[in-house]
Amino acid sequence: MKNEIKHSSHSTYRCQYHIVFAPKYRRKVIYGQIRADIGQLLRKLCEQKGVEIIEANAMPDHIHMLVSVPPHISISQFMGYIKGKSTLMIFDRHANLKYKYGSRHFWCRGYYVDTVGRNEKVIKEYIKNQTEEDYMADQISFKEYMDPFTGSKNK
């Protein structure tokens, strides 16, 4: 089962993290074939490190992941591995992106990480519903070119 306490030879653990990271300059490039490839690459890289992906979602300009990381891997080590290896693999598969991203950096330098604790269900729902929330936020931020009260054009 996915959410249970795990065991290694000398430890018992449940180390779950909510991770968010974005492409450089927050460009909206994660869609279509690139989105499918990034999903495949992240699953493959996590499998190689023994990290379990509990929930994940790729938005056009960022990635959300809920992962279970073994205690012998630090979260900064894991993020360096994921972002470094996936960048190389993305540029190998999609050579045209090399010209948009100078010096072969696909991901921005930082990332967000939070321990899950007992809020796992809430975080899973948040990741699942992130698409709708982003869409609603985009709708709110549209500039109105006409004043709805007077009917005159805004400047």
N, C-alpha and C positions, 0 to 999 in steps of 0.2 A: 504494500500500500504506500502511497506517495507521502503522506504527511506524518508518518510515524517516526519515532525515535530510531536512529540508525546506530549500528555498532561497527567498530573496526576492531583490530586485534587487541588494543589496549584502551579503547575509549568508547563511551556512549555519548551521542550528541544529537542535537537538532539545531543546526546552524542555517537559518534561512534568511535571505536578504532580498530586499526590493531594490533593483538597480535600474537607473535610467541614464542613458548616454545618447549623444546626438552627433550627427555628421558635422564636419567643420563648417563654420559660419551658419550653422543651423539650416543648411540648404535642404530643400524639399526634394530629395532624390530617391527616397525609399518607396518605390512603387513598381508595379508590374514585375518584370523578370528580375530586376535587382532585389526587390523585396523577397521573392522566392529564394534567390541565391543566398541572400544574407541569412534568412531563416535556416537554410540547409547548413551553411557554414557555422553558424552559432551552435546548432545542435551537435554537429560533428566535433567542434572544439570543446564543448562542454563534456561530451562523452569521453574524449581523450583524457581529460583531467579528472574524471569521476564526479562531475558536477551534474546534479539532476535539475532539469528545467521543470518547475511546477506549473508555471503559467508564463506566457510571453505574448507580446503584441508589438508589431512594427507599425508605427505611425509614419506619415510622410517625412517628418523631420526629427524623429527620435525613436528609441527602442525602450520598451519596458520589459523587464524580466523579473520573475520571482524564482529564485534558485536556492537549492540546498547545496552548500559548499562543505566539503570535508574539513575538519579542524586543522589539518596539517597544511592547508593552503590559506594564506592571508588574502583578504579581499582585494588589496592593492595589487598583489602578485597575480591574482586571477584576472583582474581588469586589464592589467598590462598585457597579459597573454592573449586575452580575447580580442582586445582592440588592435594589438600589433599583428597577430596572425591573420585576423579577418581582413585587415587592410591589405596585406600582401595578396591574399587570395581573391579579394574583390577586384583589385587592379589587374590580376592575372586573367580573370574571367571577363572583365569589362575594361578593356584597354583605353577606351575613349574617355574614361573618368580621370585618367592620369593628367590630362591637360587642364581640367578644372581645379584639381587639387595639387598645389605646388608641393614639392619635396615629399611626395608619396605619403601624405597624411590624410586619411579619409575621415577619421573621427576627431572631434575636438579634444582638447587636453583633459578636461575635467569630466566628472561623472557624479551622479547622485547615488548614495547608498544609504539604506536604512535597515535596521534589524527588524524582523517581523514580529517576534514574540507571539502574543496571543491574538494578534489582529490579522491572521492569515486570510480568513474568509473575506474581510473587508478589503484587503489589498487585492485579492483575486478578482473580486467584483469590480474594483476600480480599474484594474488592467483590462478586463473584458469590456467595460463601458467607456473606455477612454476615447474611442472613435466618436461616439455620440457627443461626449462632452466637448471635444475639440470642435466639432461641427457647430454646436450651439454657440460656443465662444466666438467662432468666426462670424456667425450670423449677427451676433450682437455688435461686433466691431465694424460692420459695414458702415461706410460713411453715407449719410443721407444727403442726396443732392437737392432735395426739395424739403422745405419746412412742412411737416405734416399738419400744422395748425393754420398757417396762413396761405399755403400753396405757393409761396414765392421761393425762388432758387436761393440756396445757401452759397456763401462765398468762401 
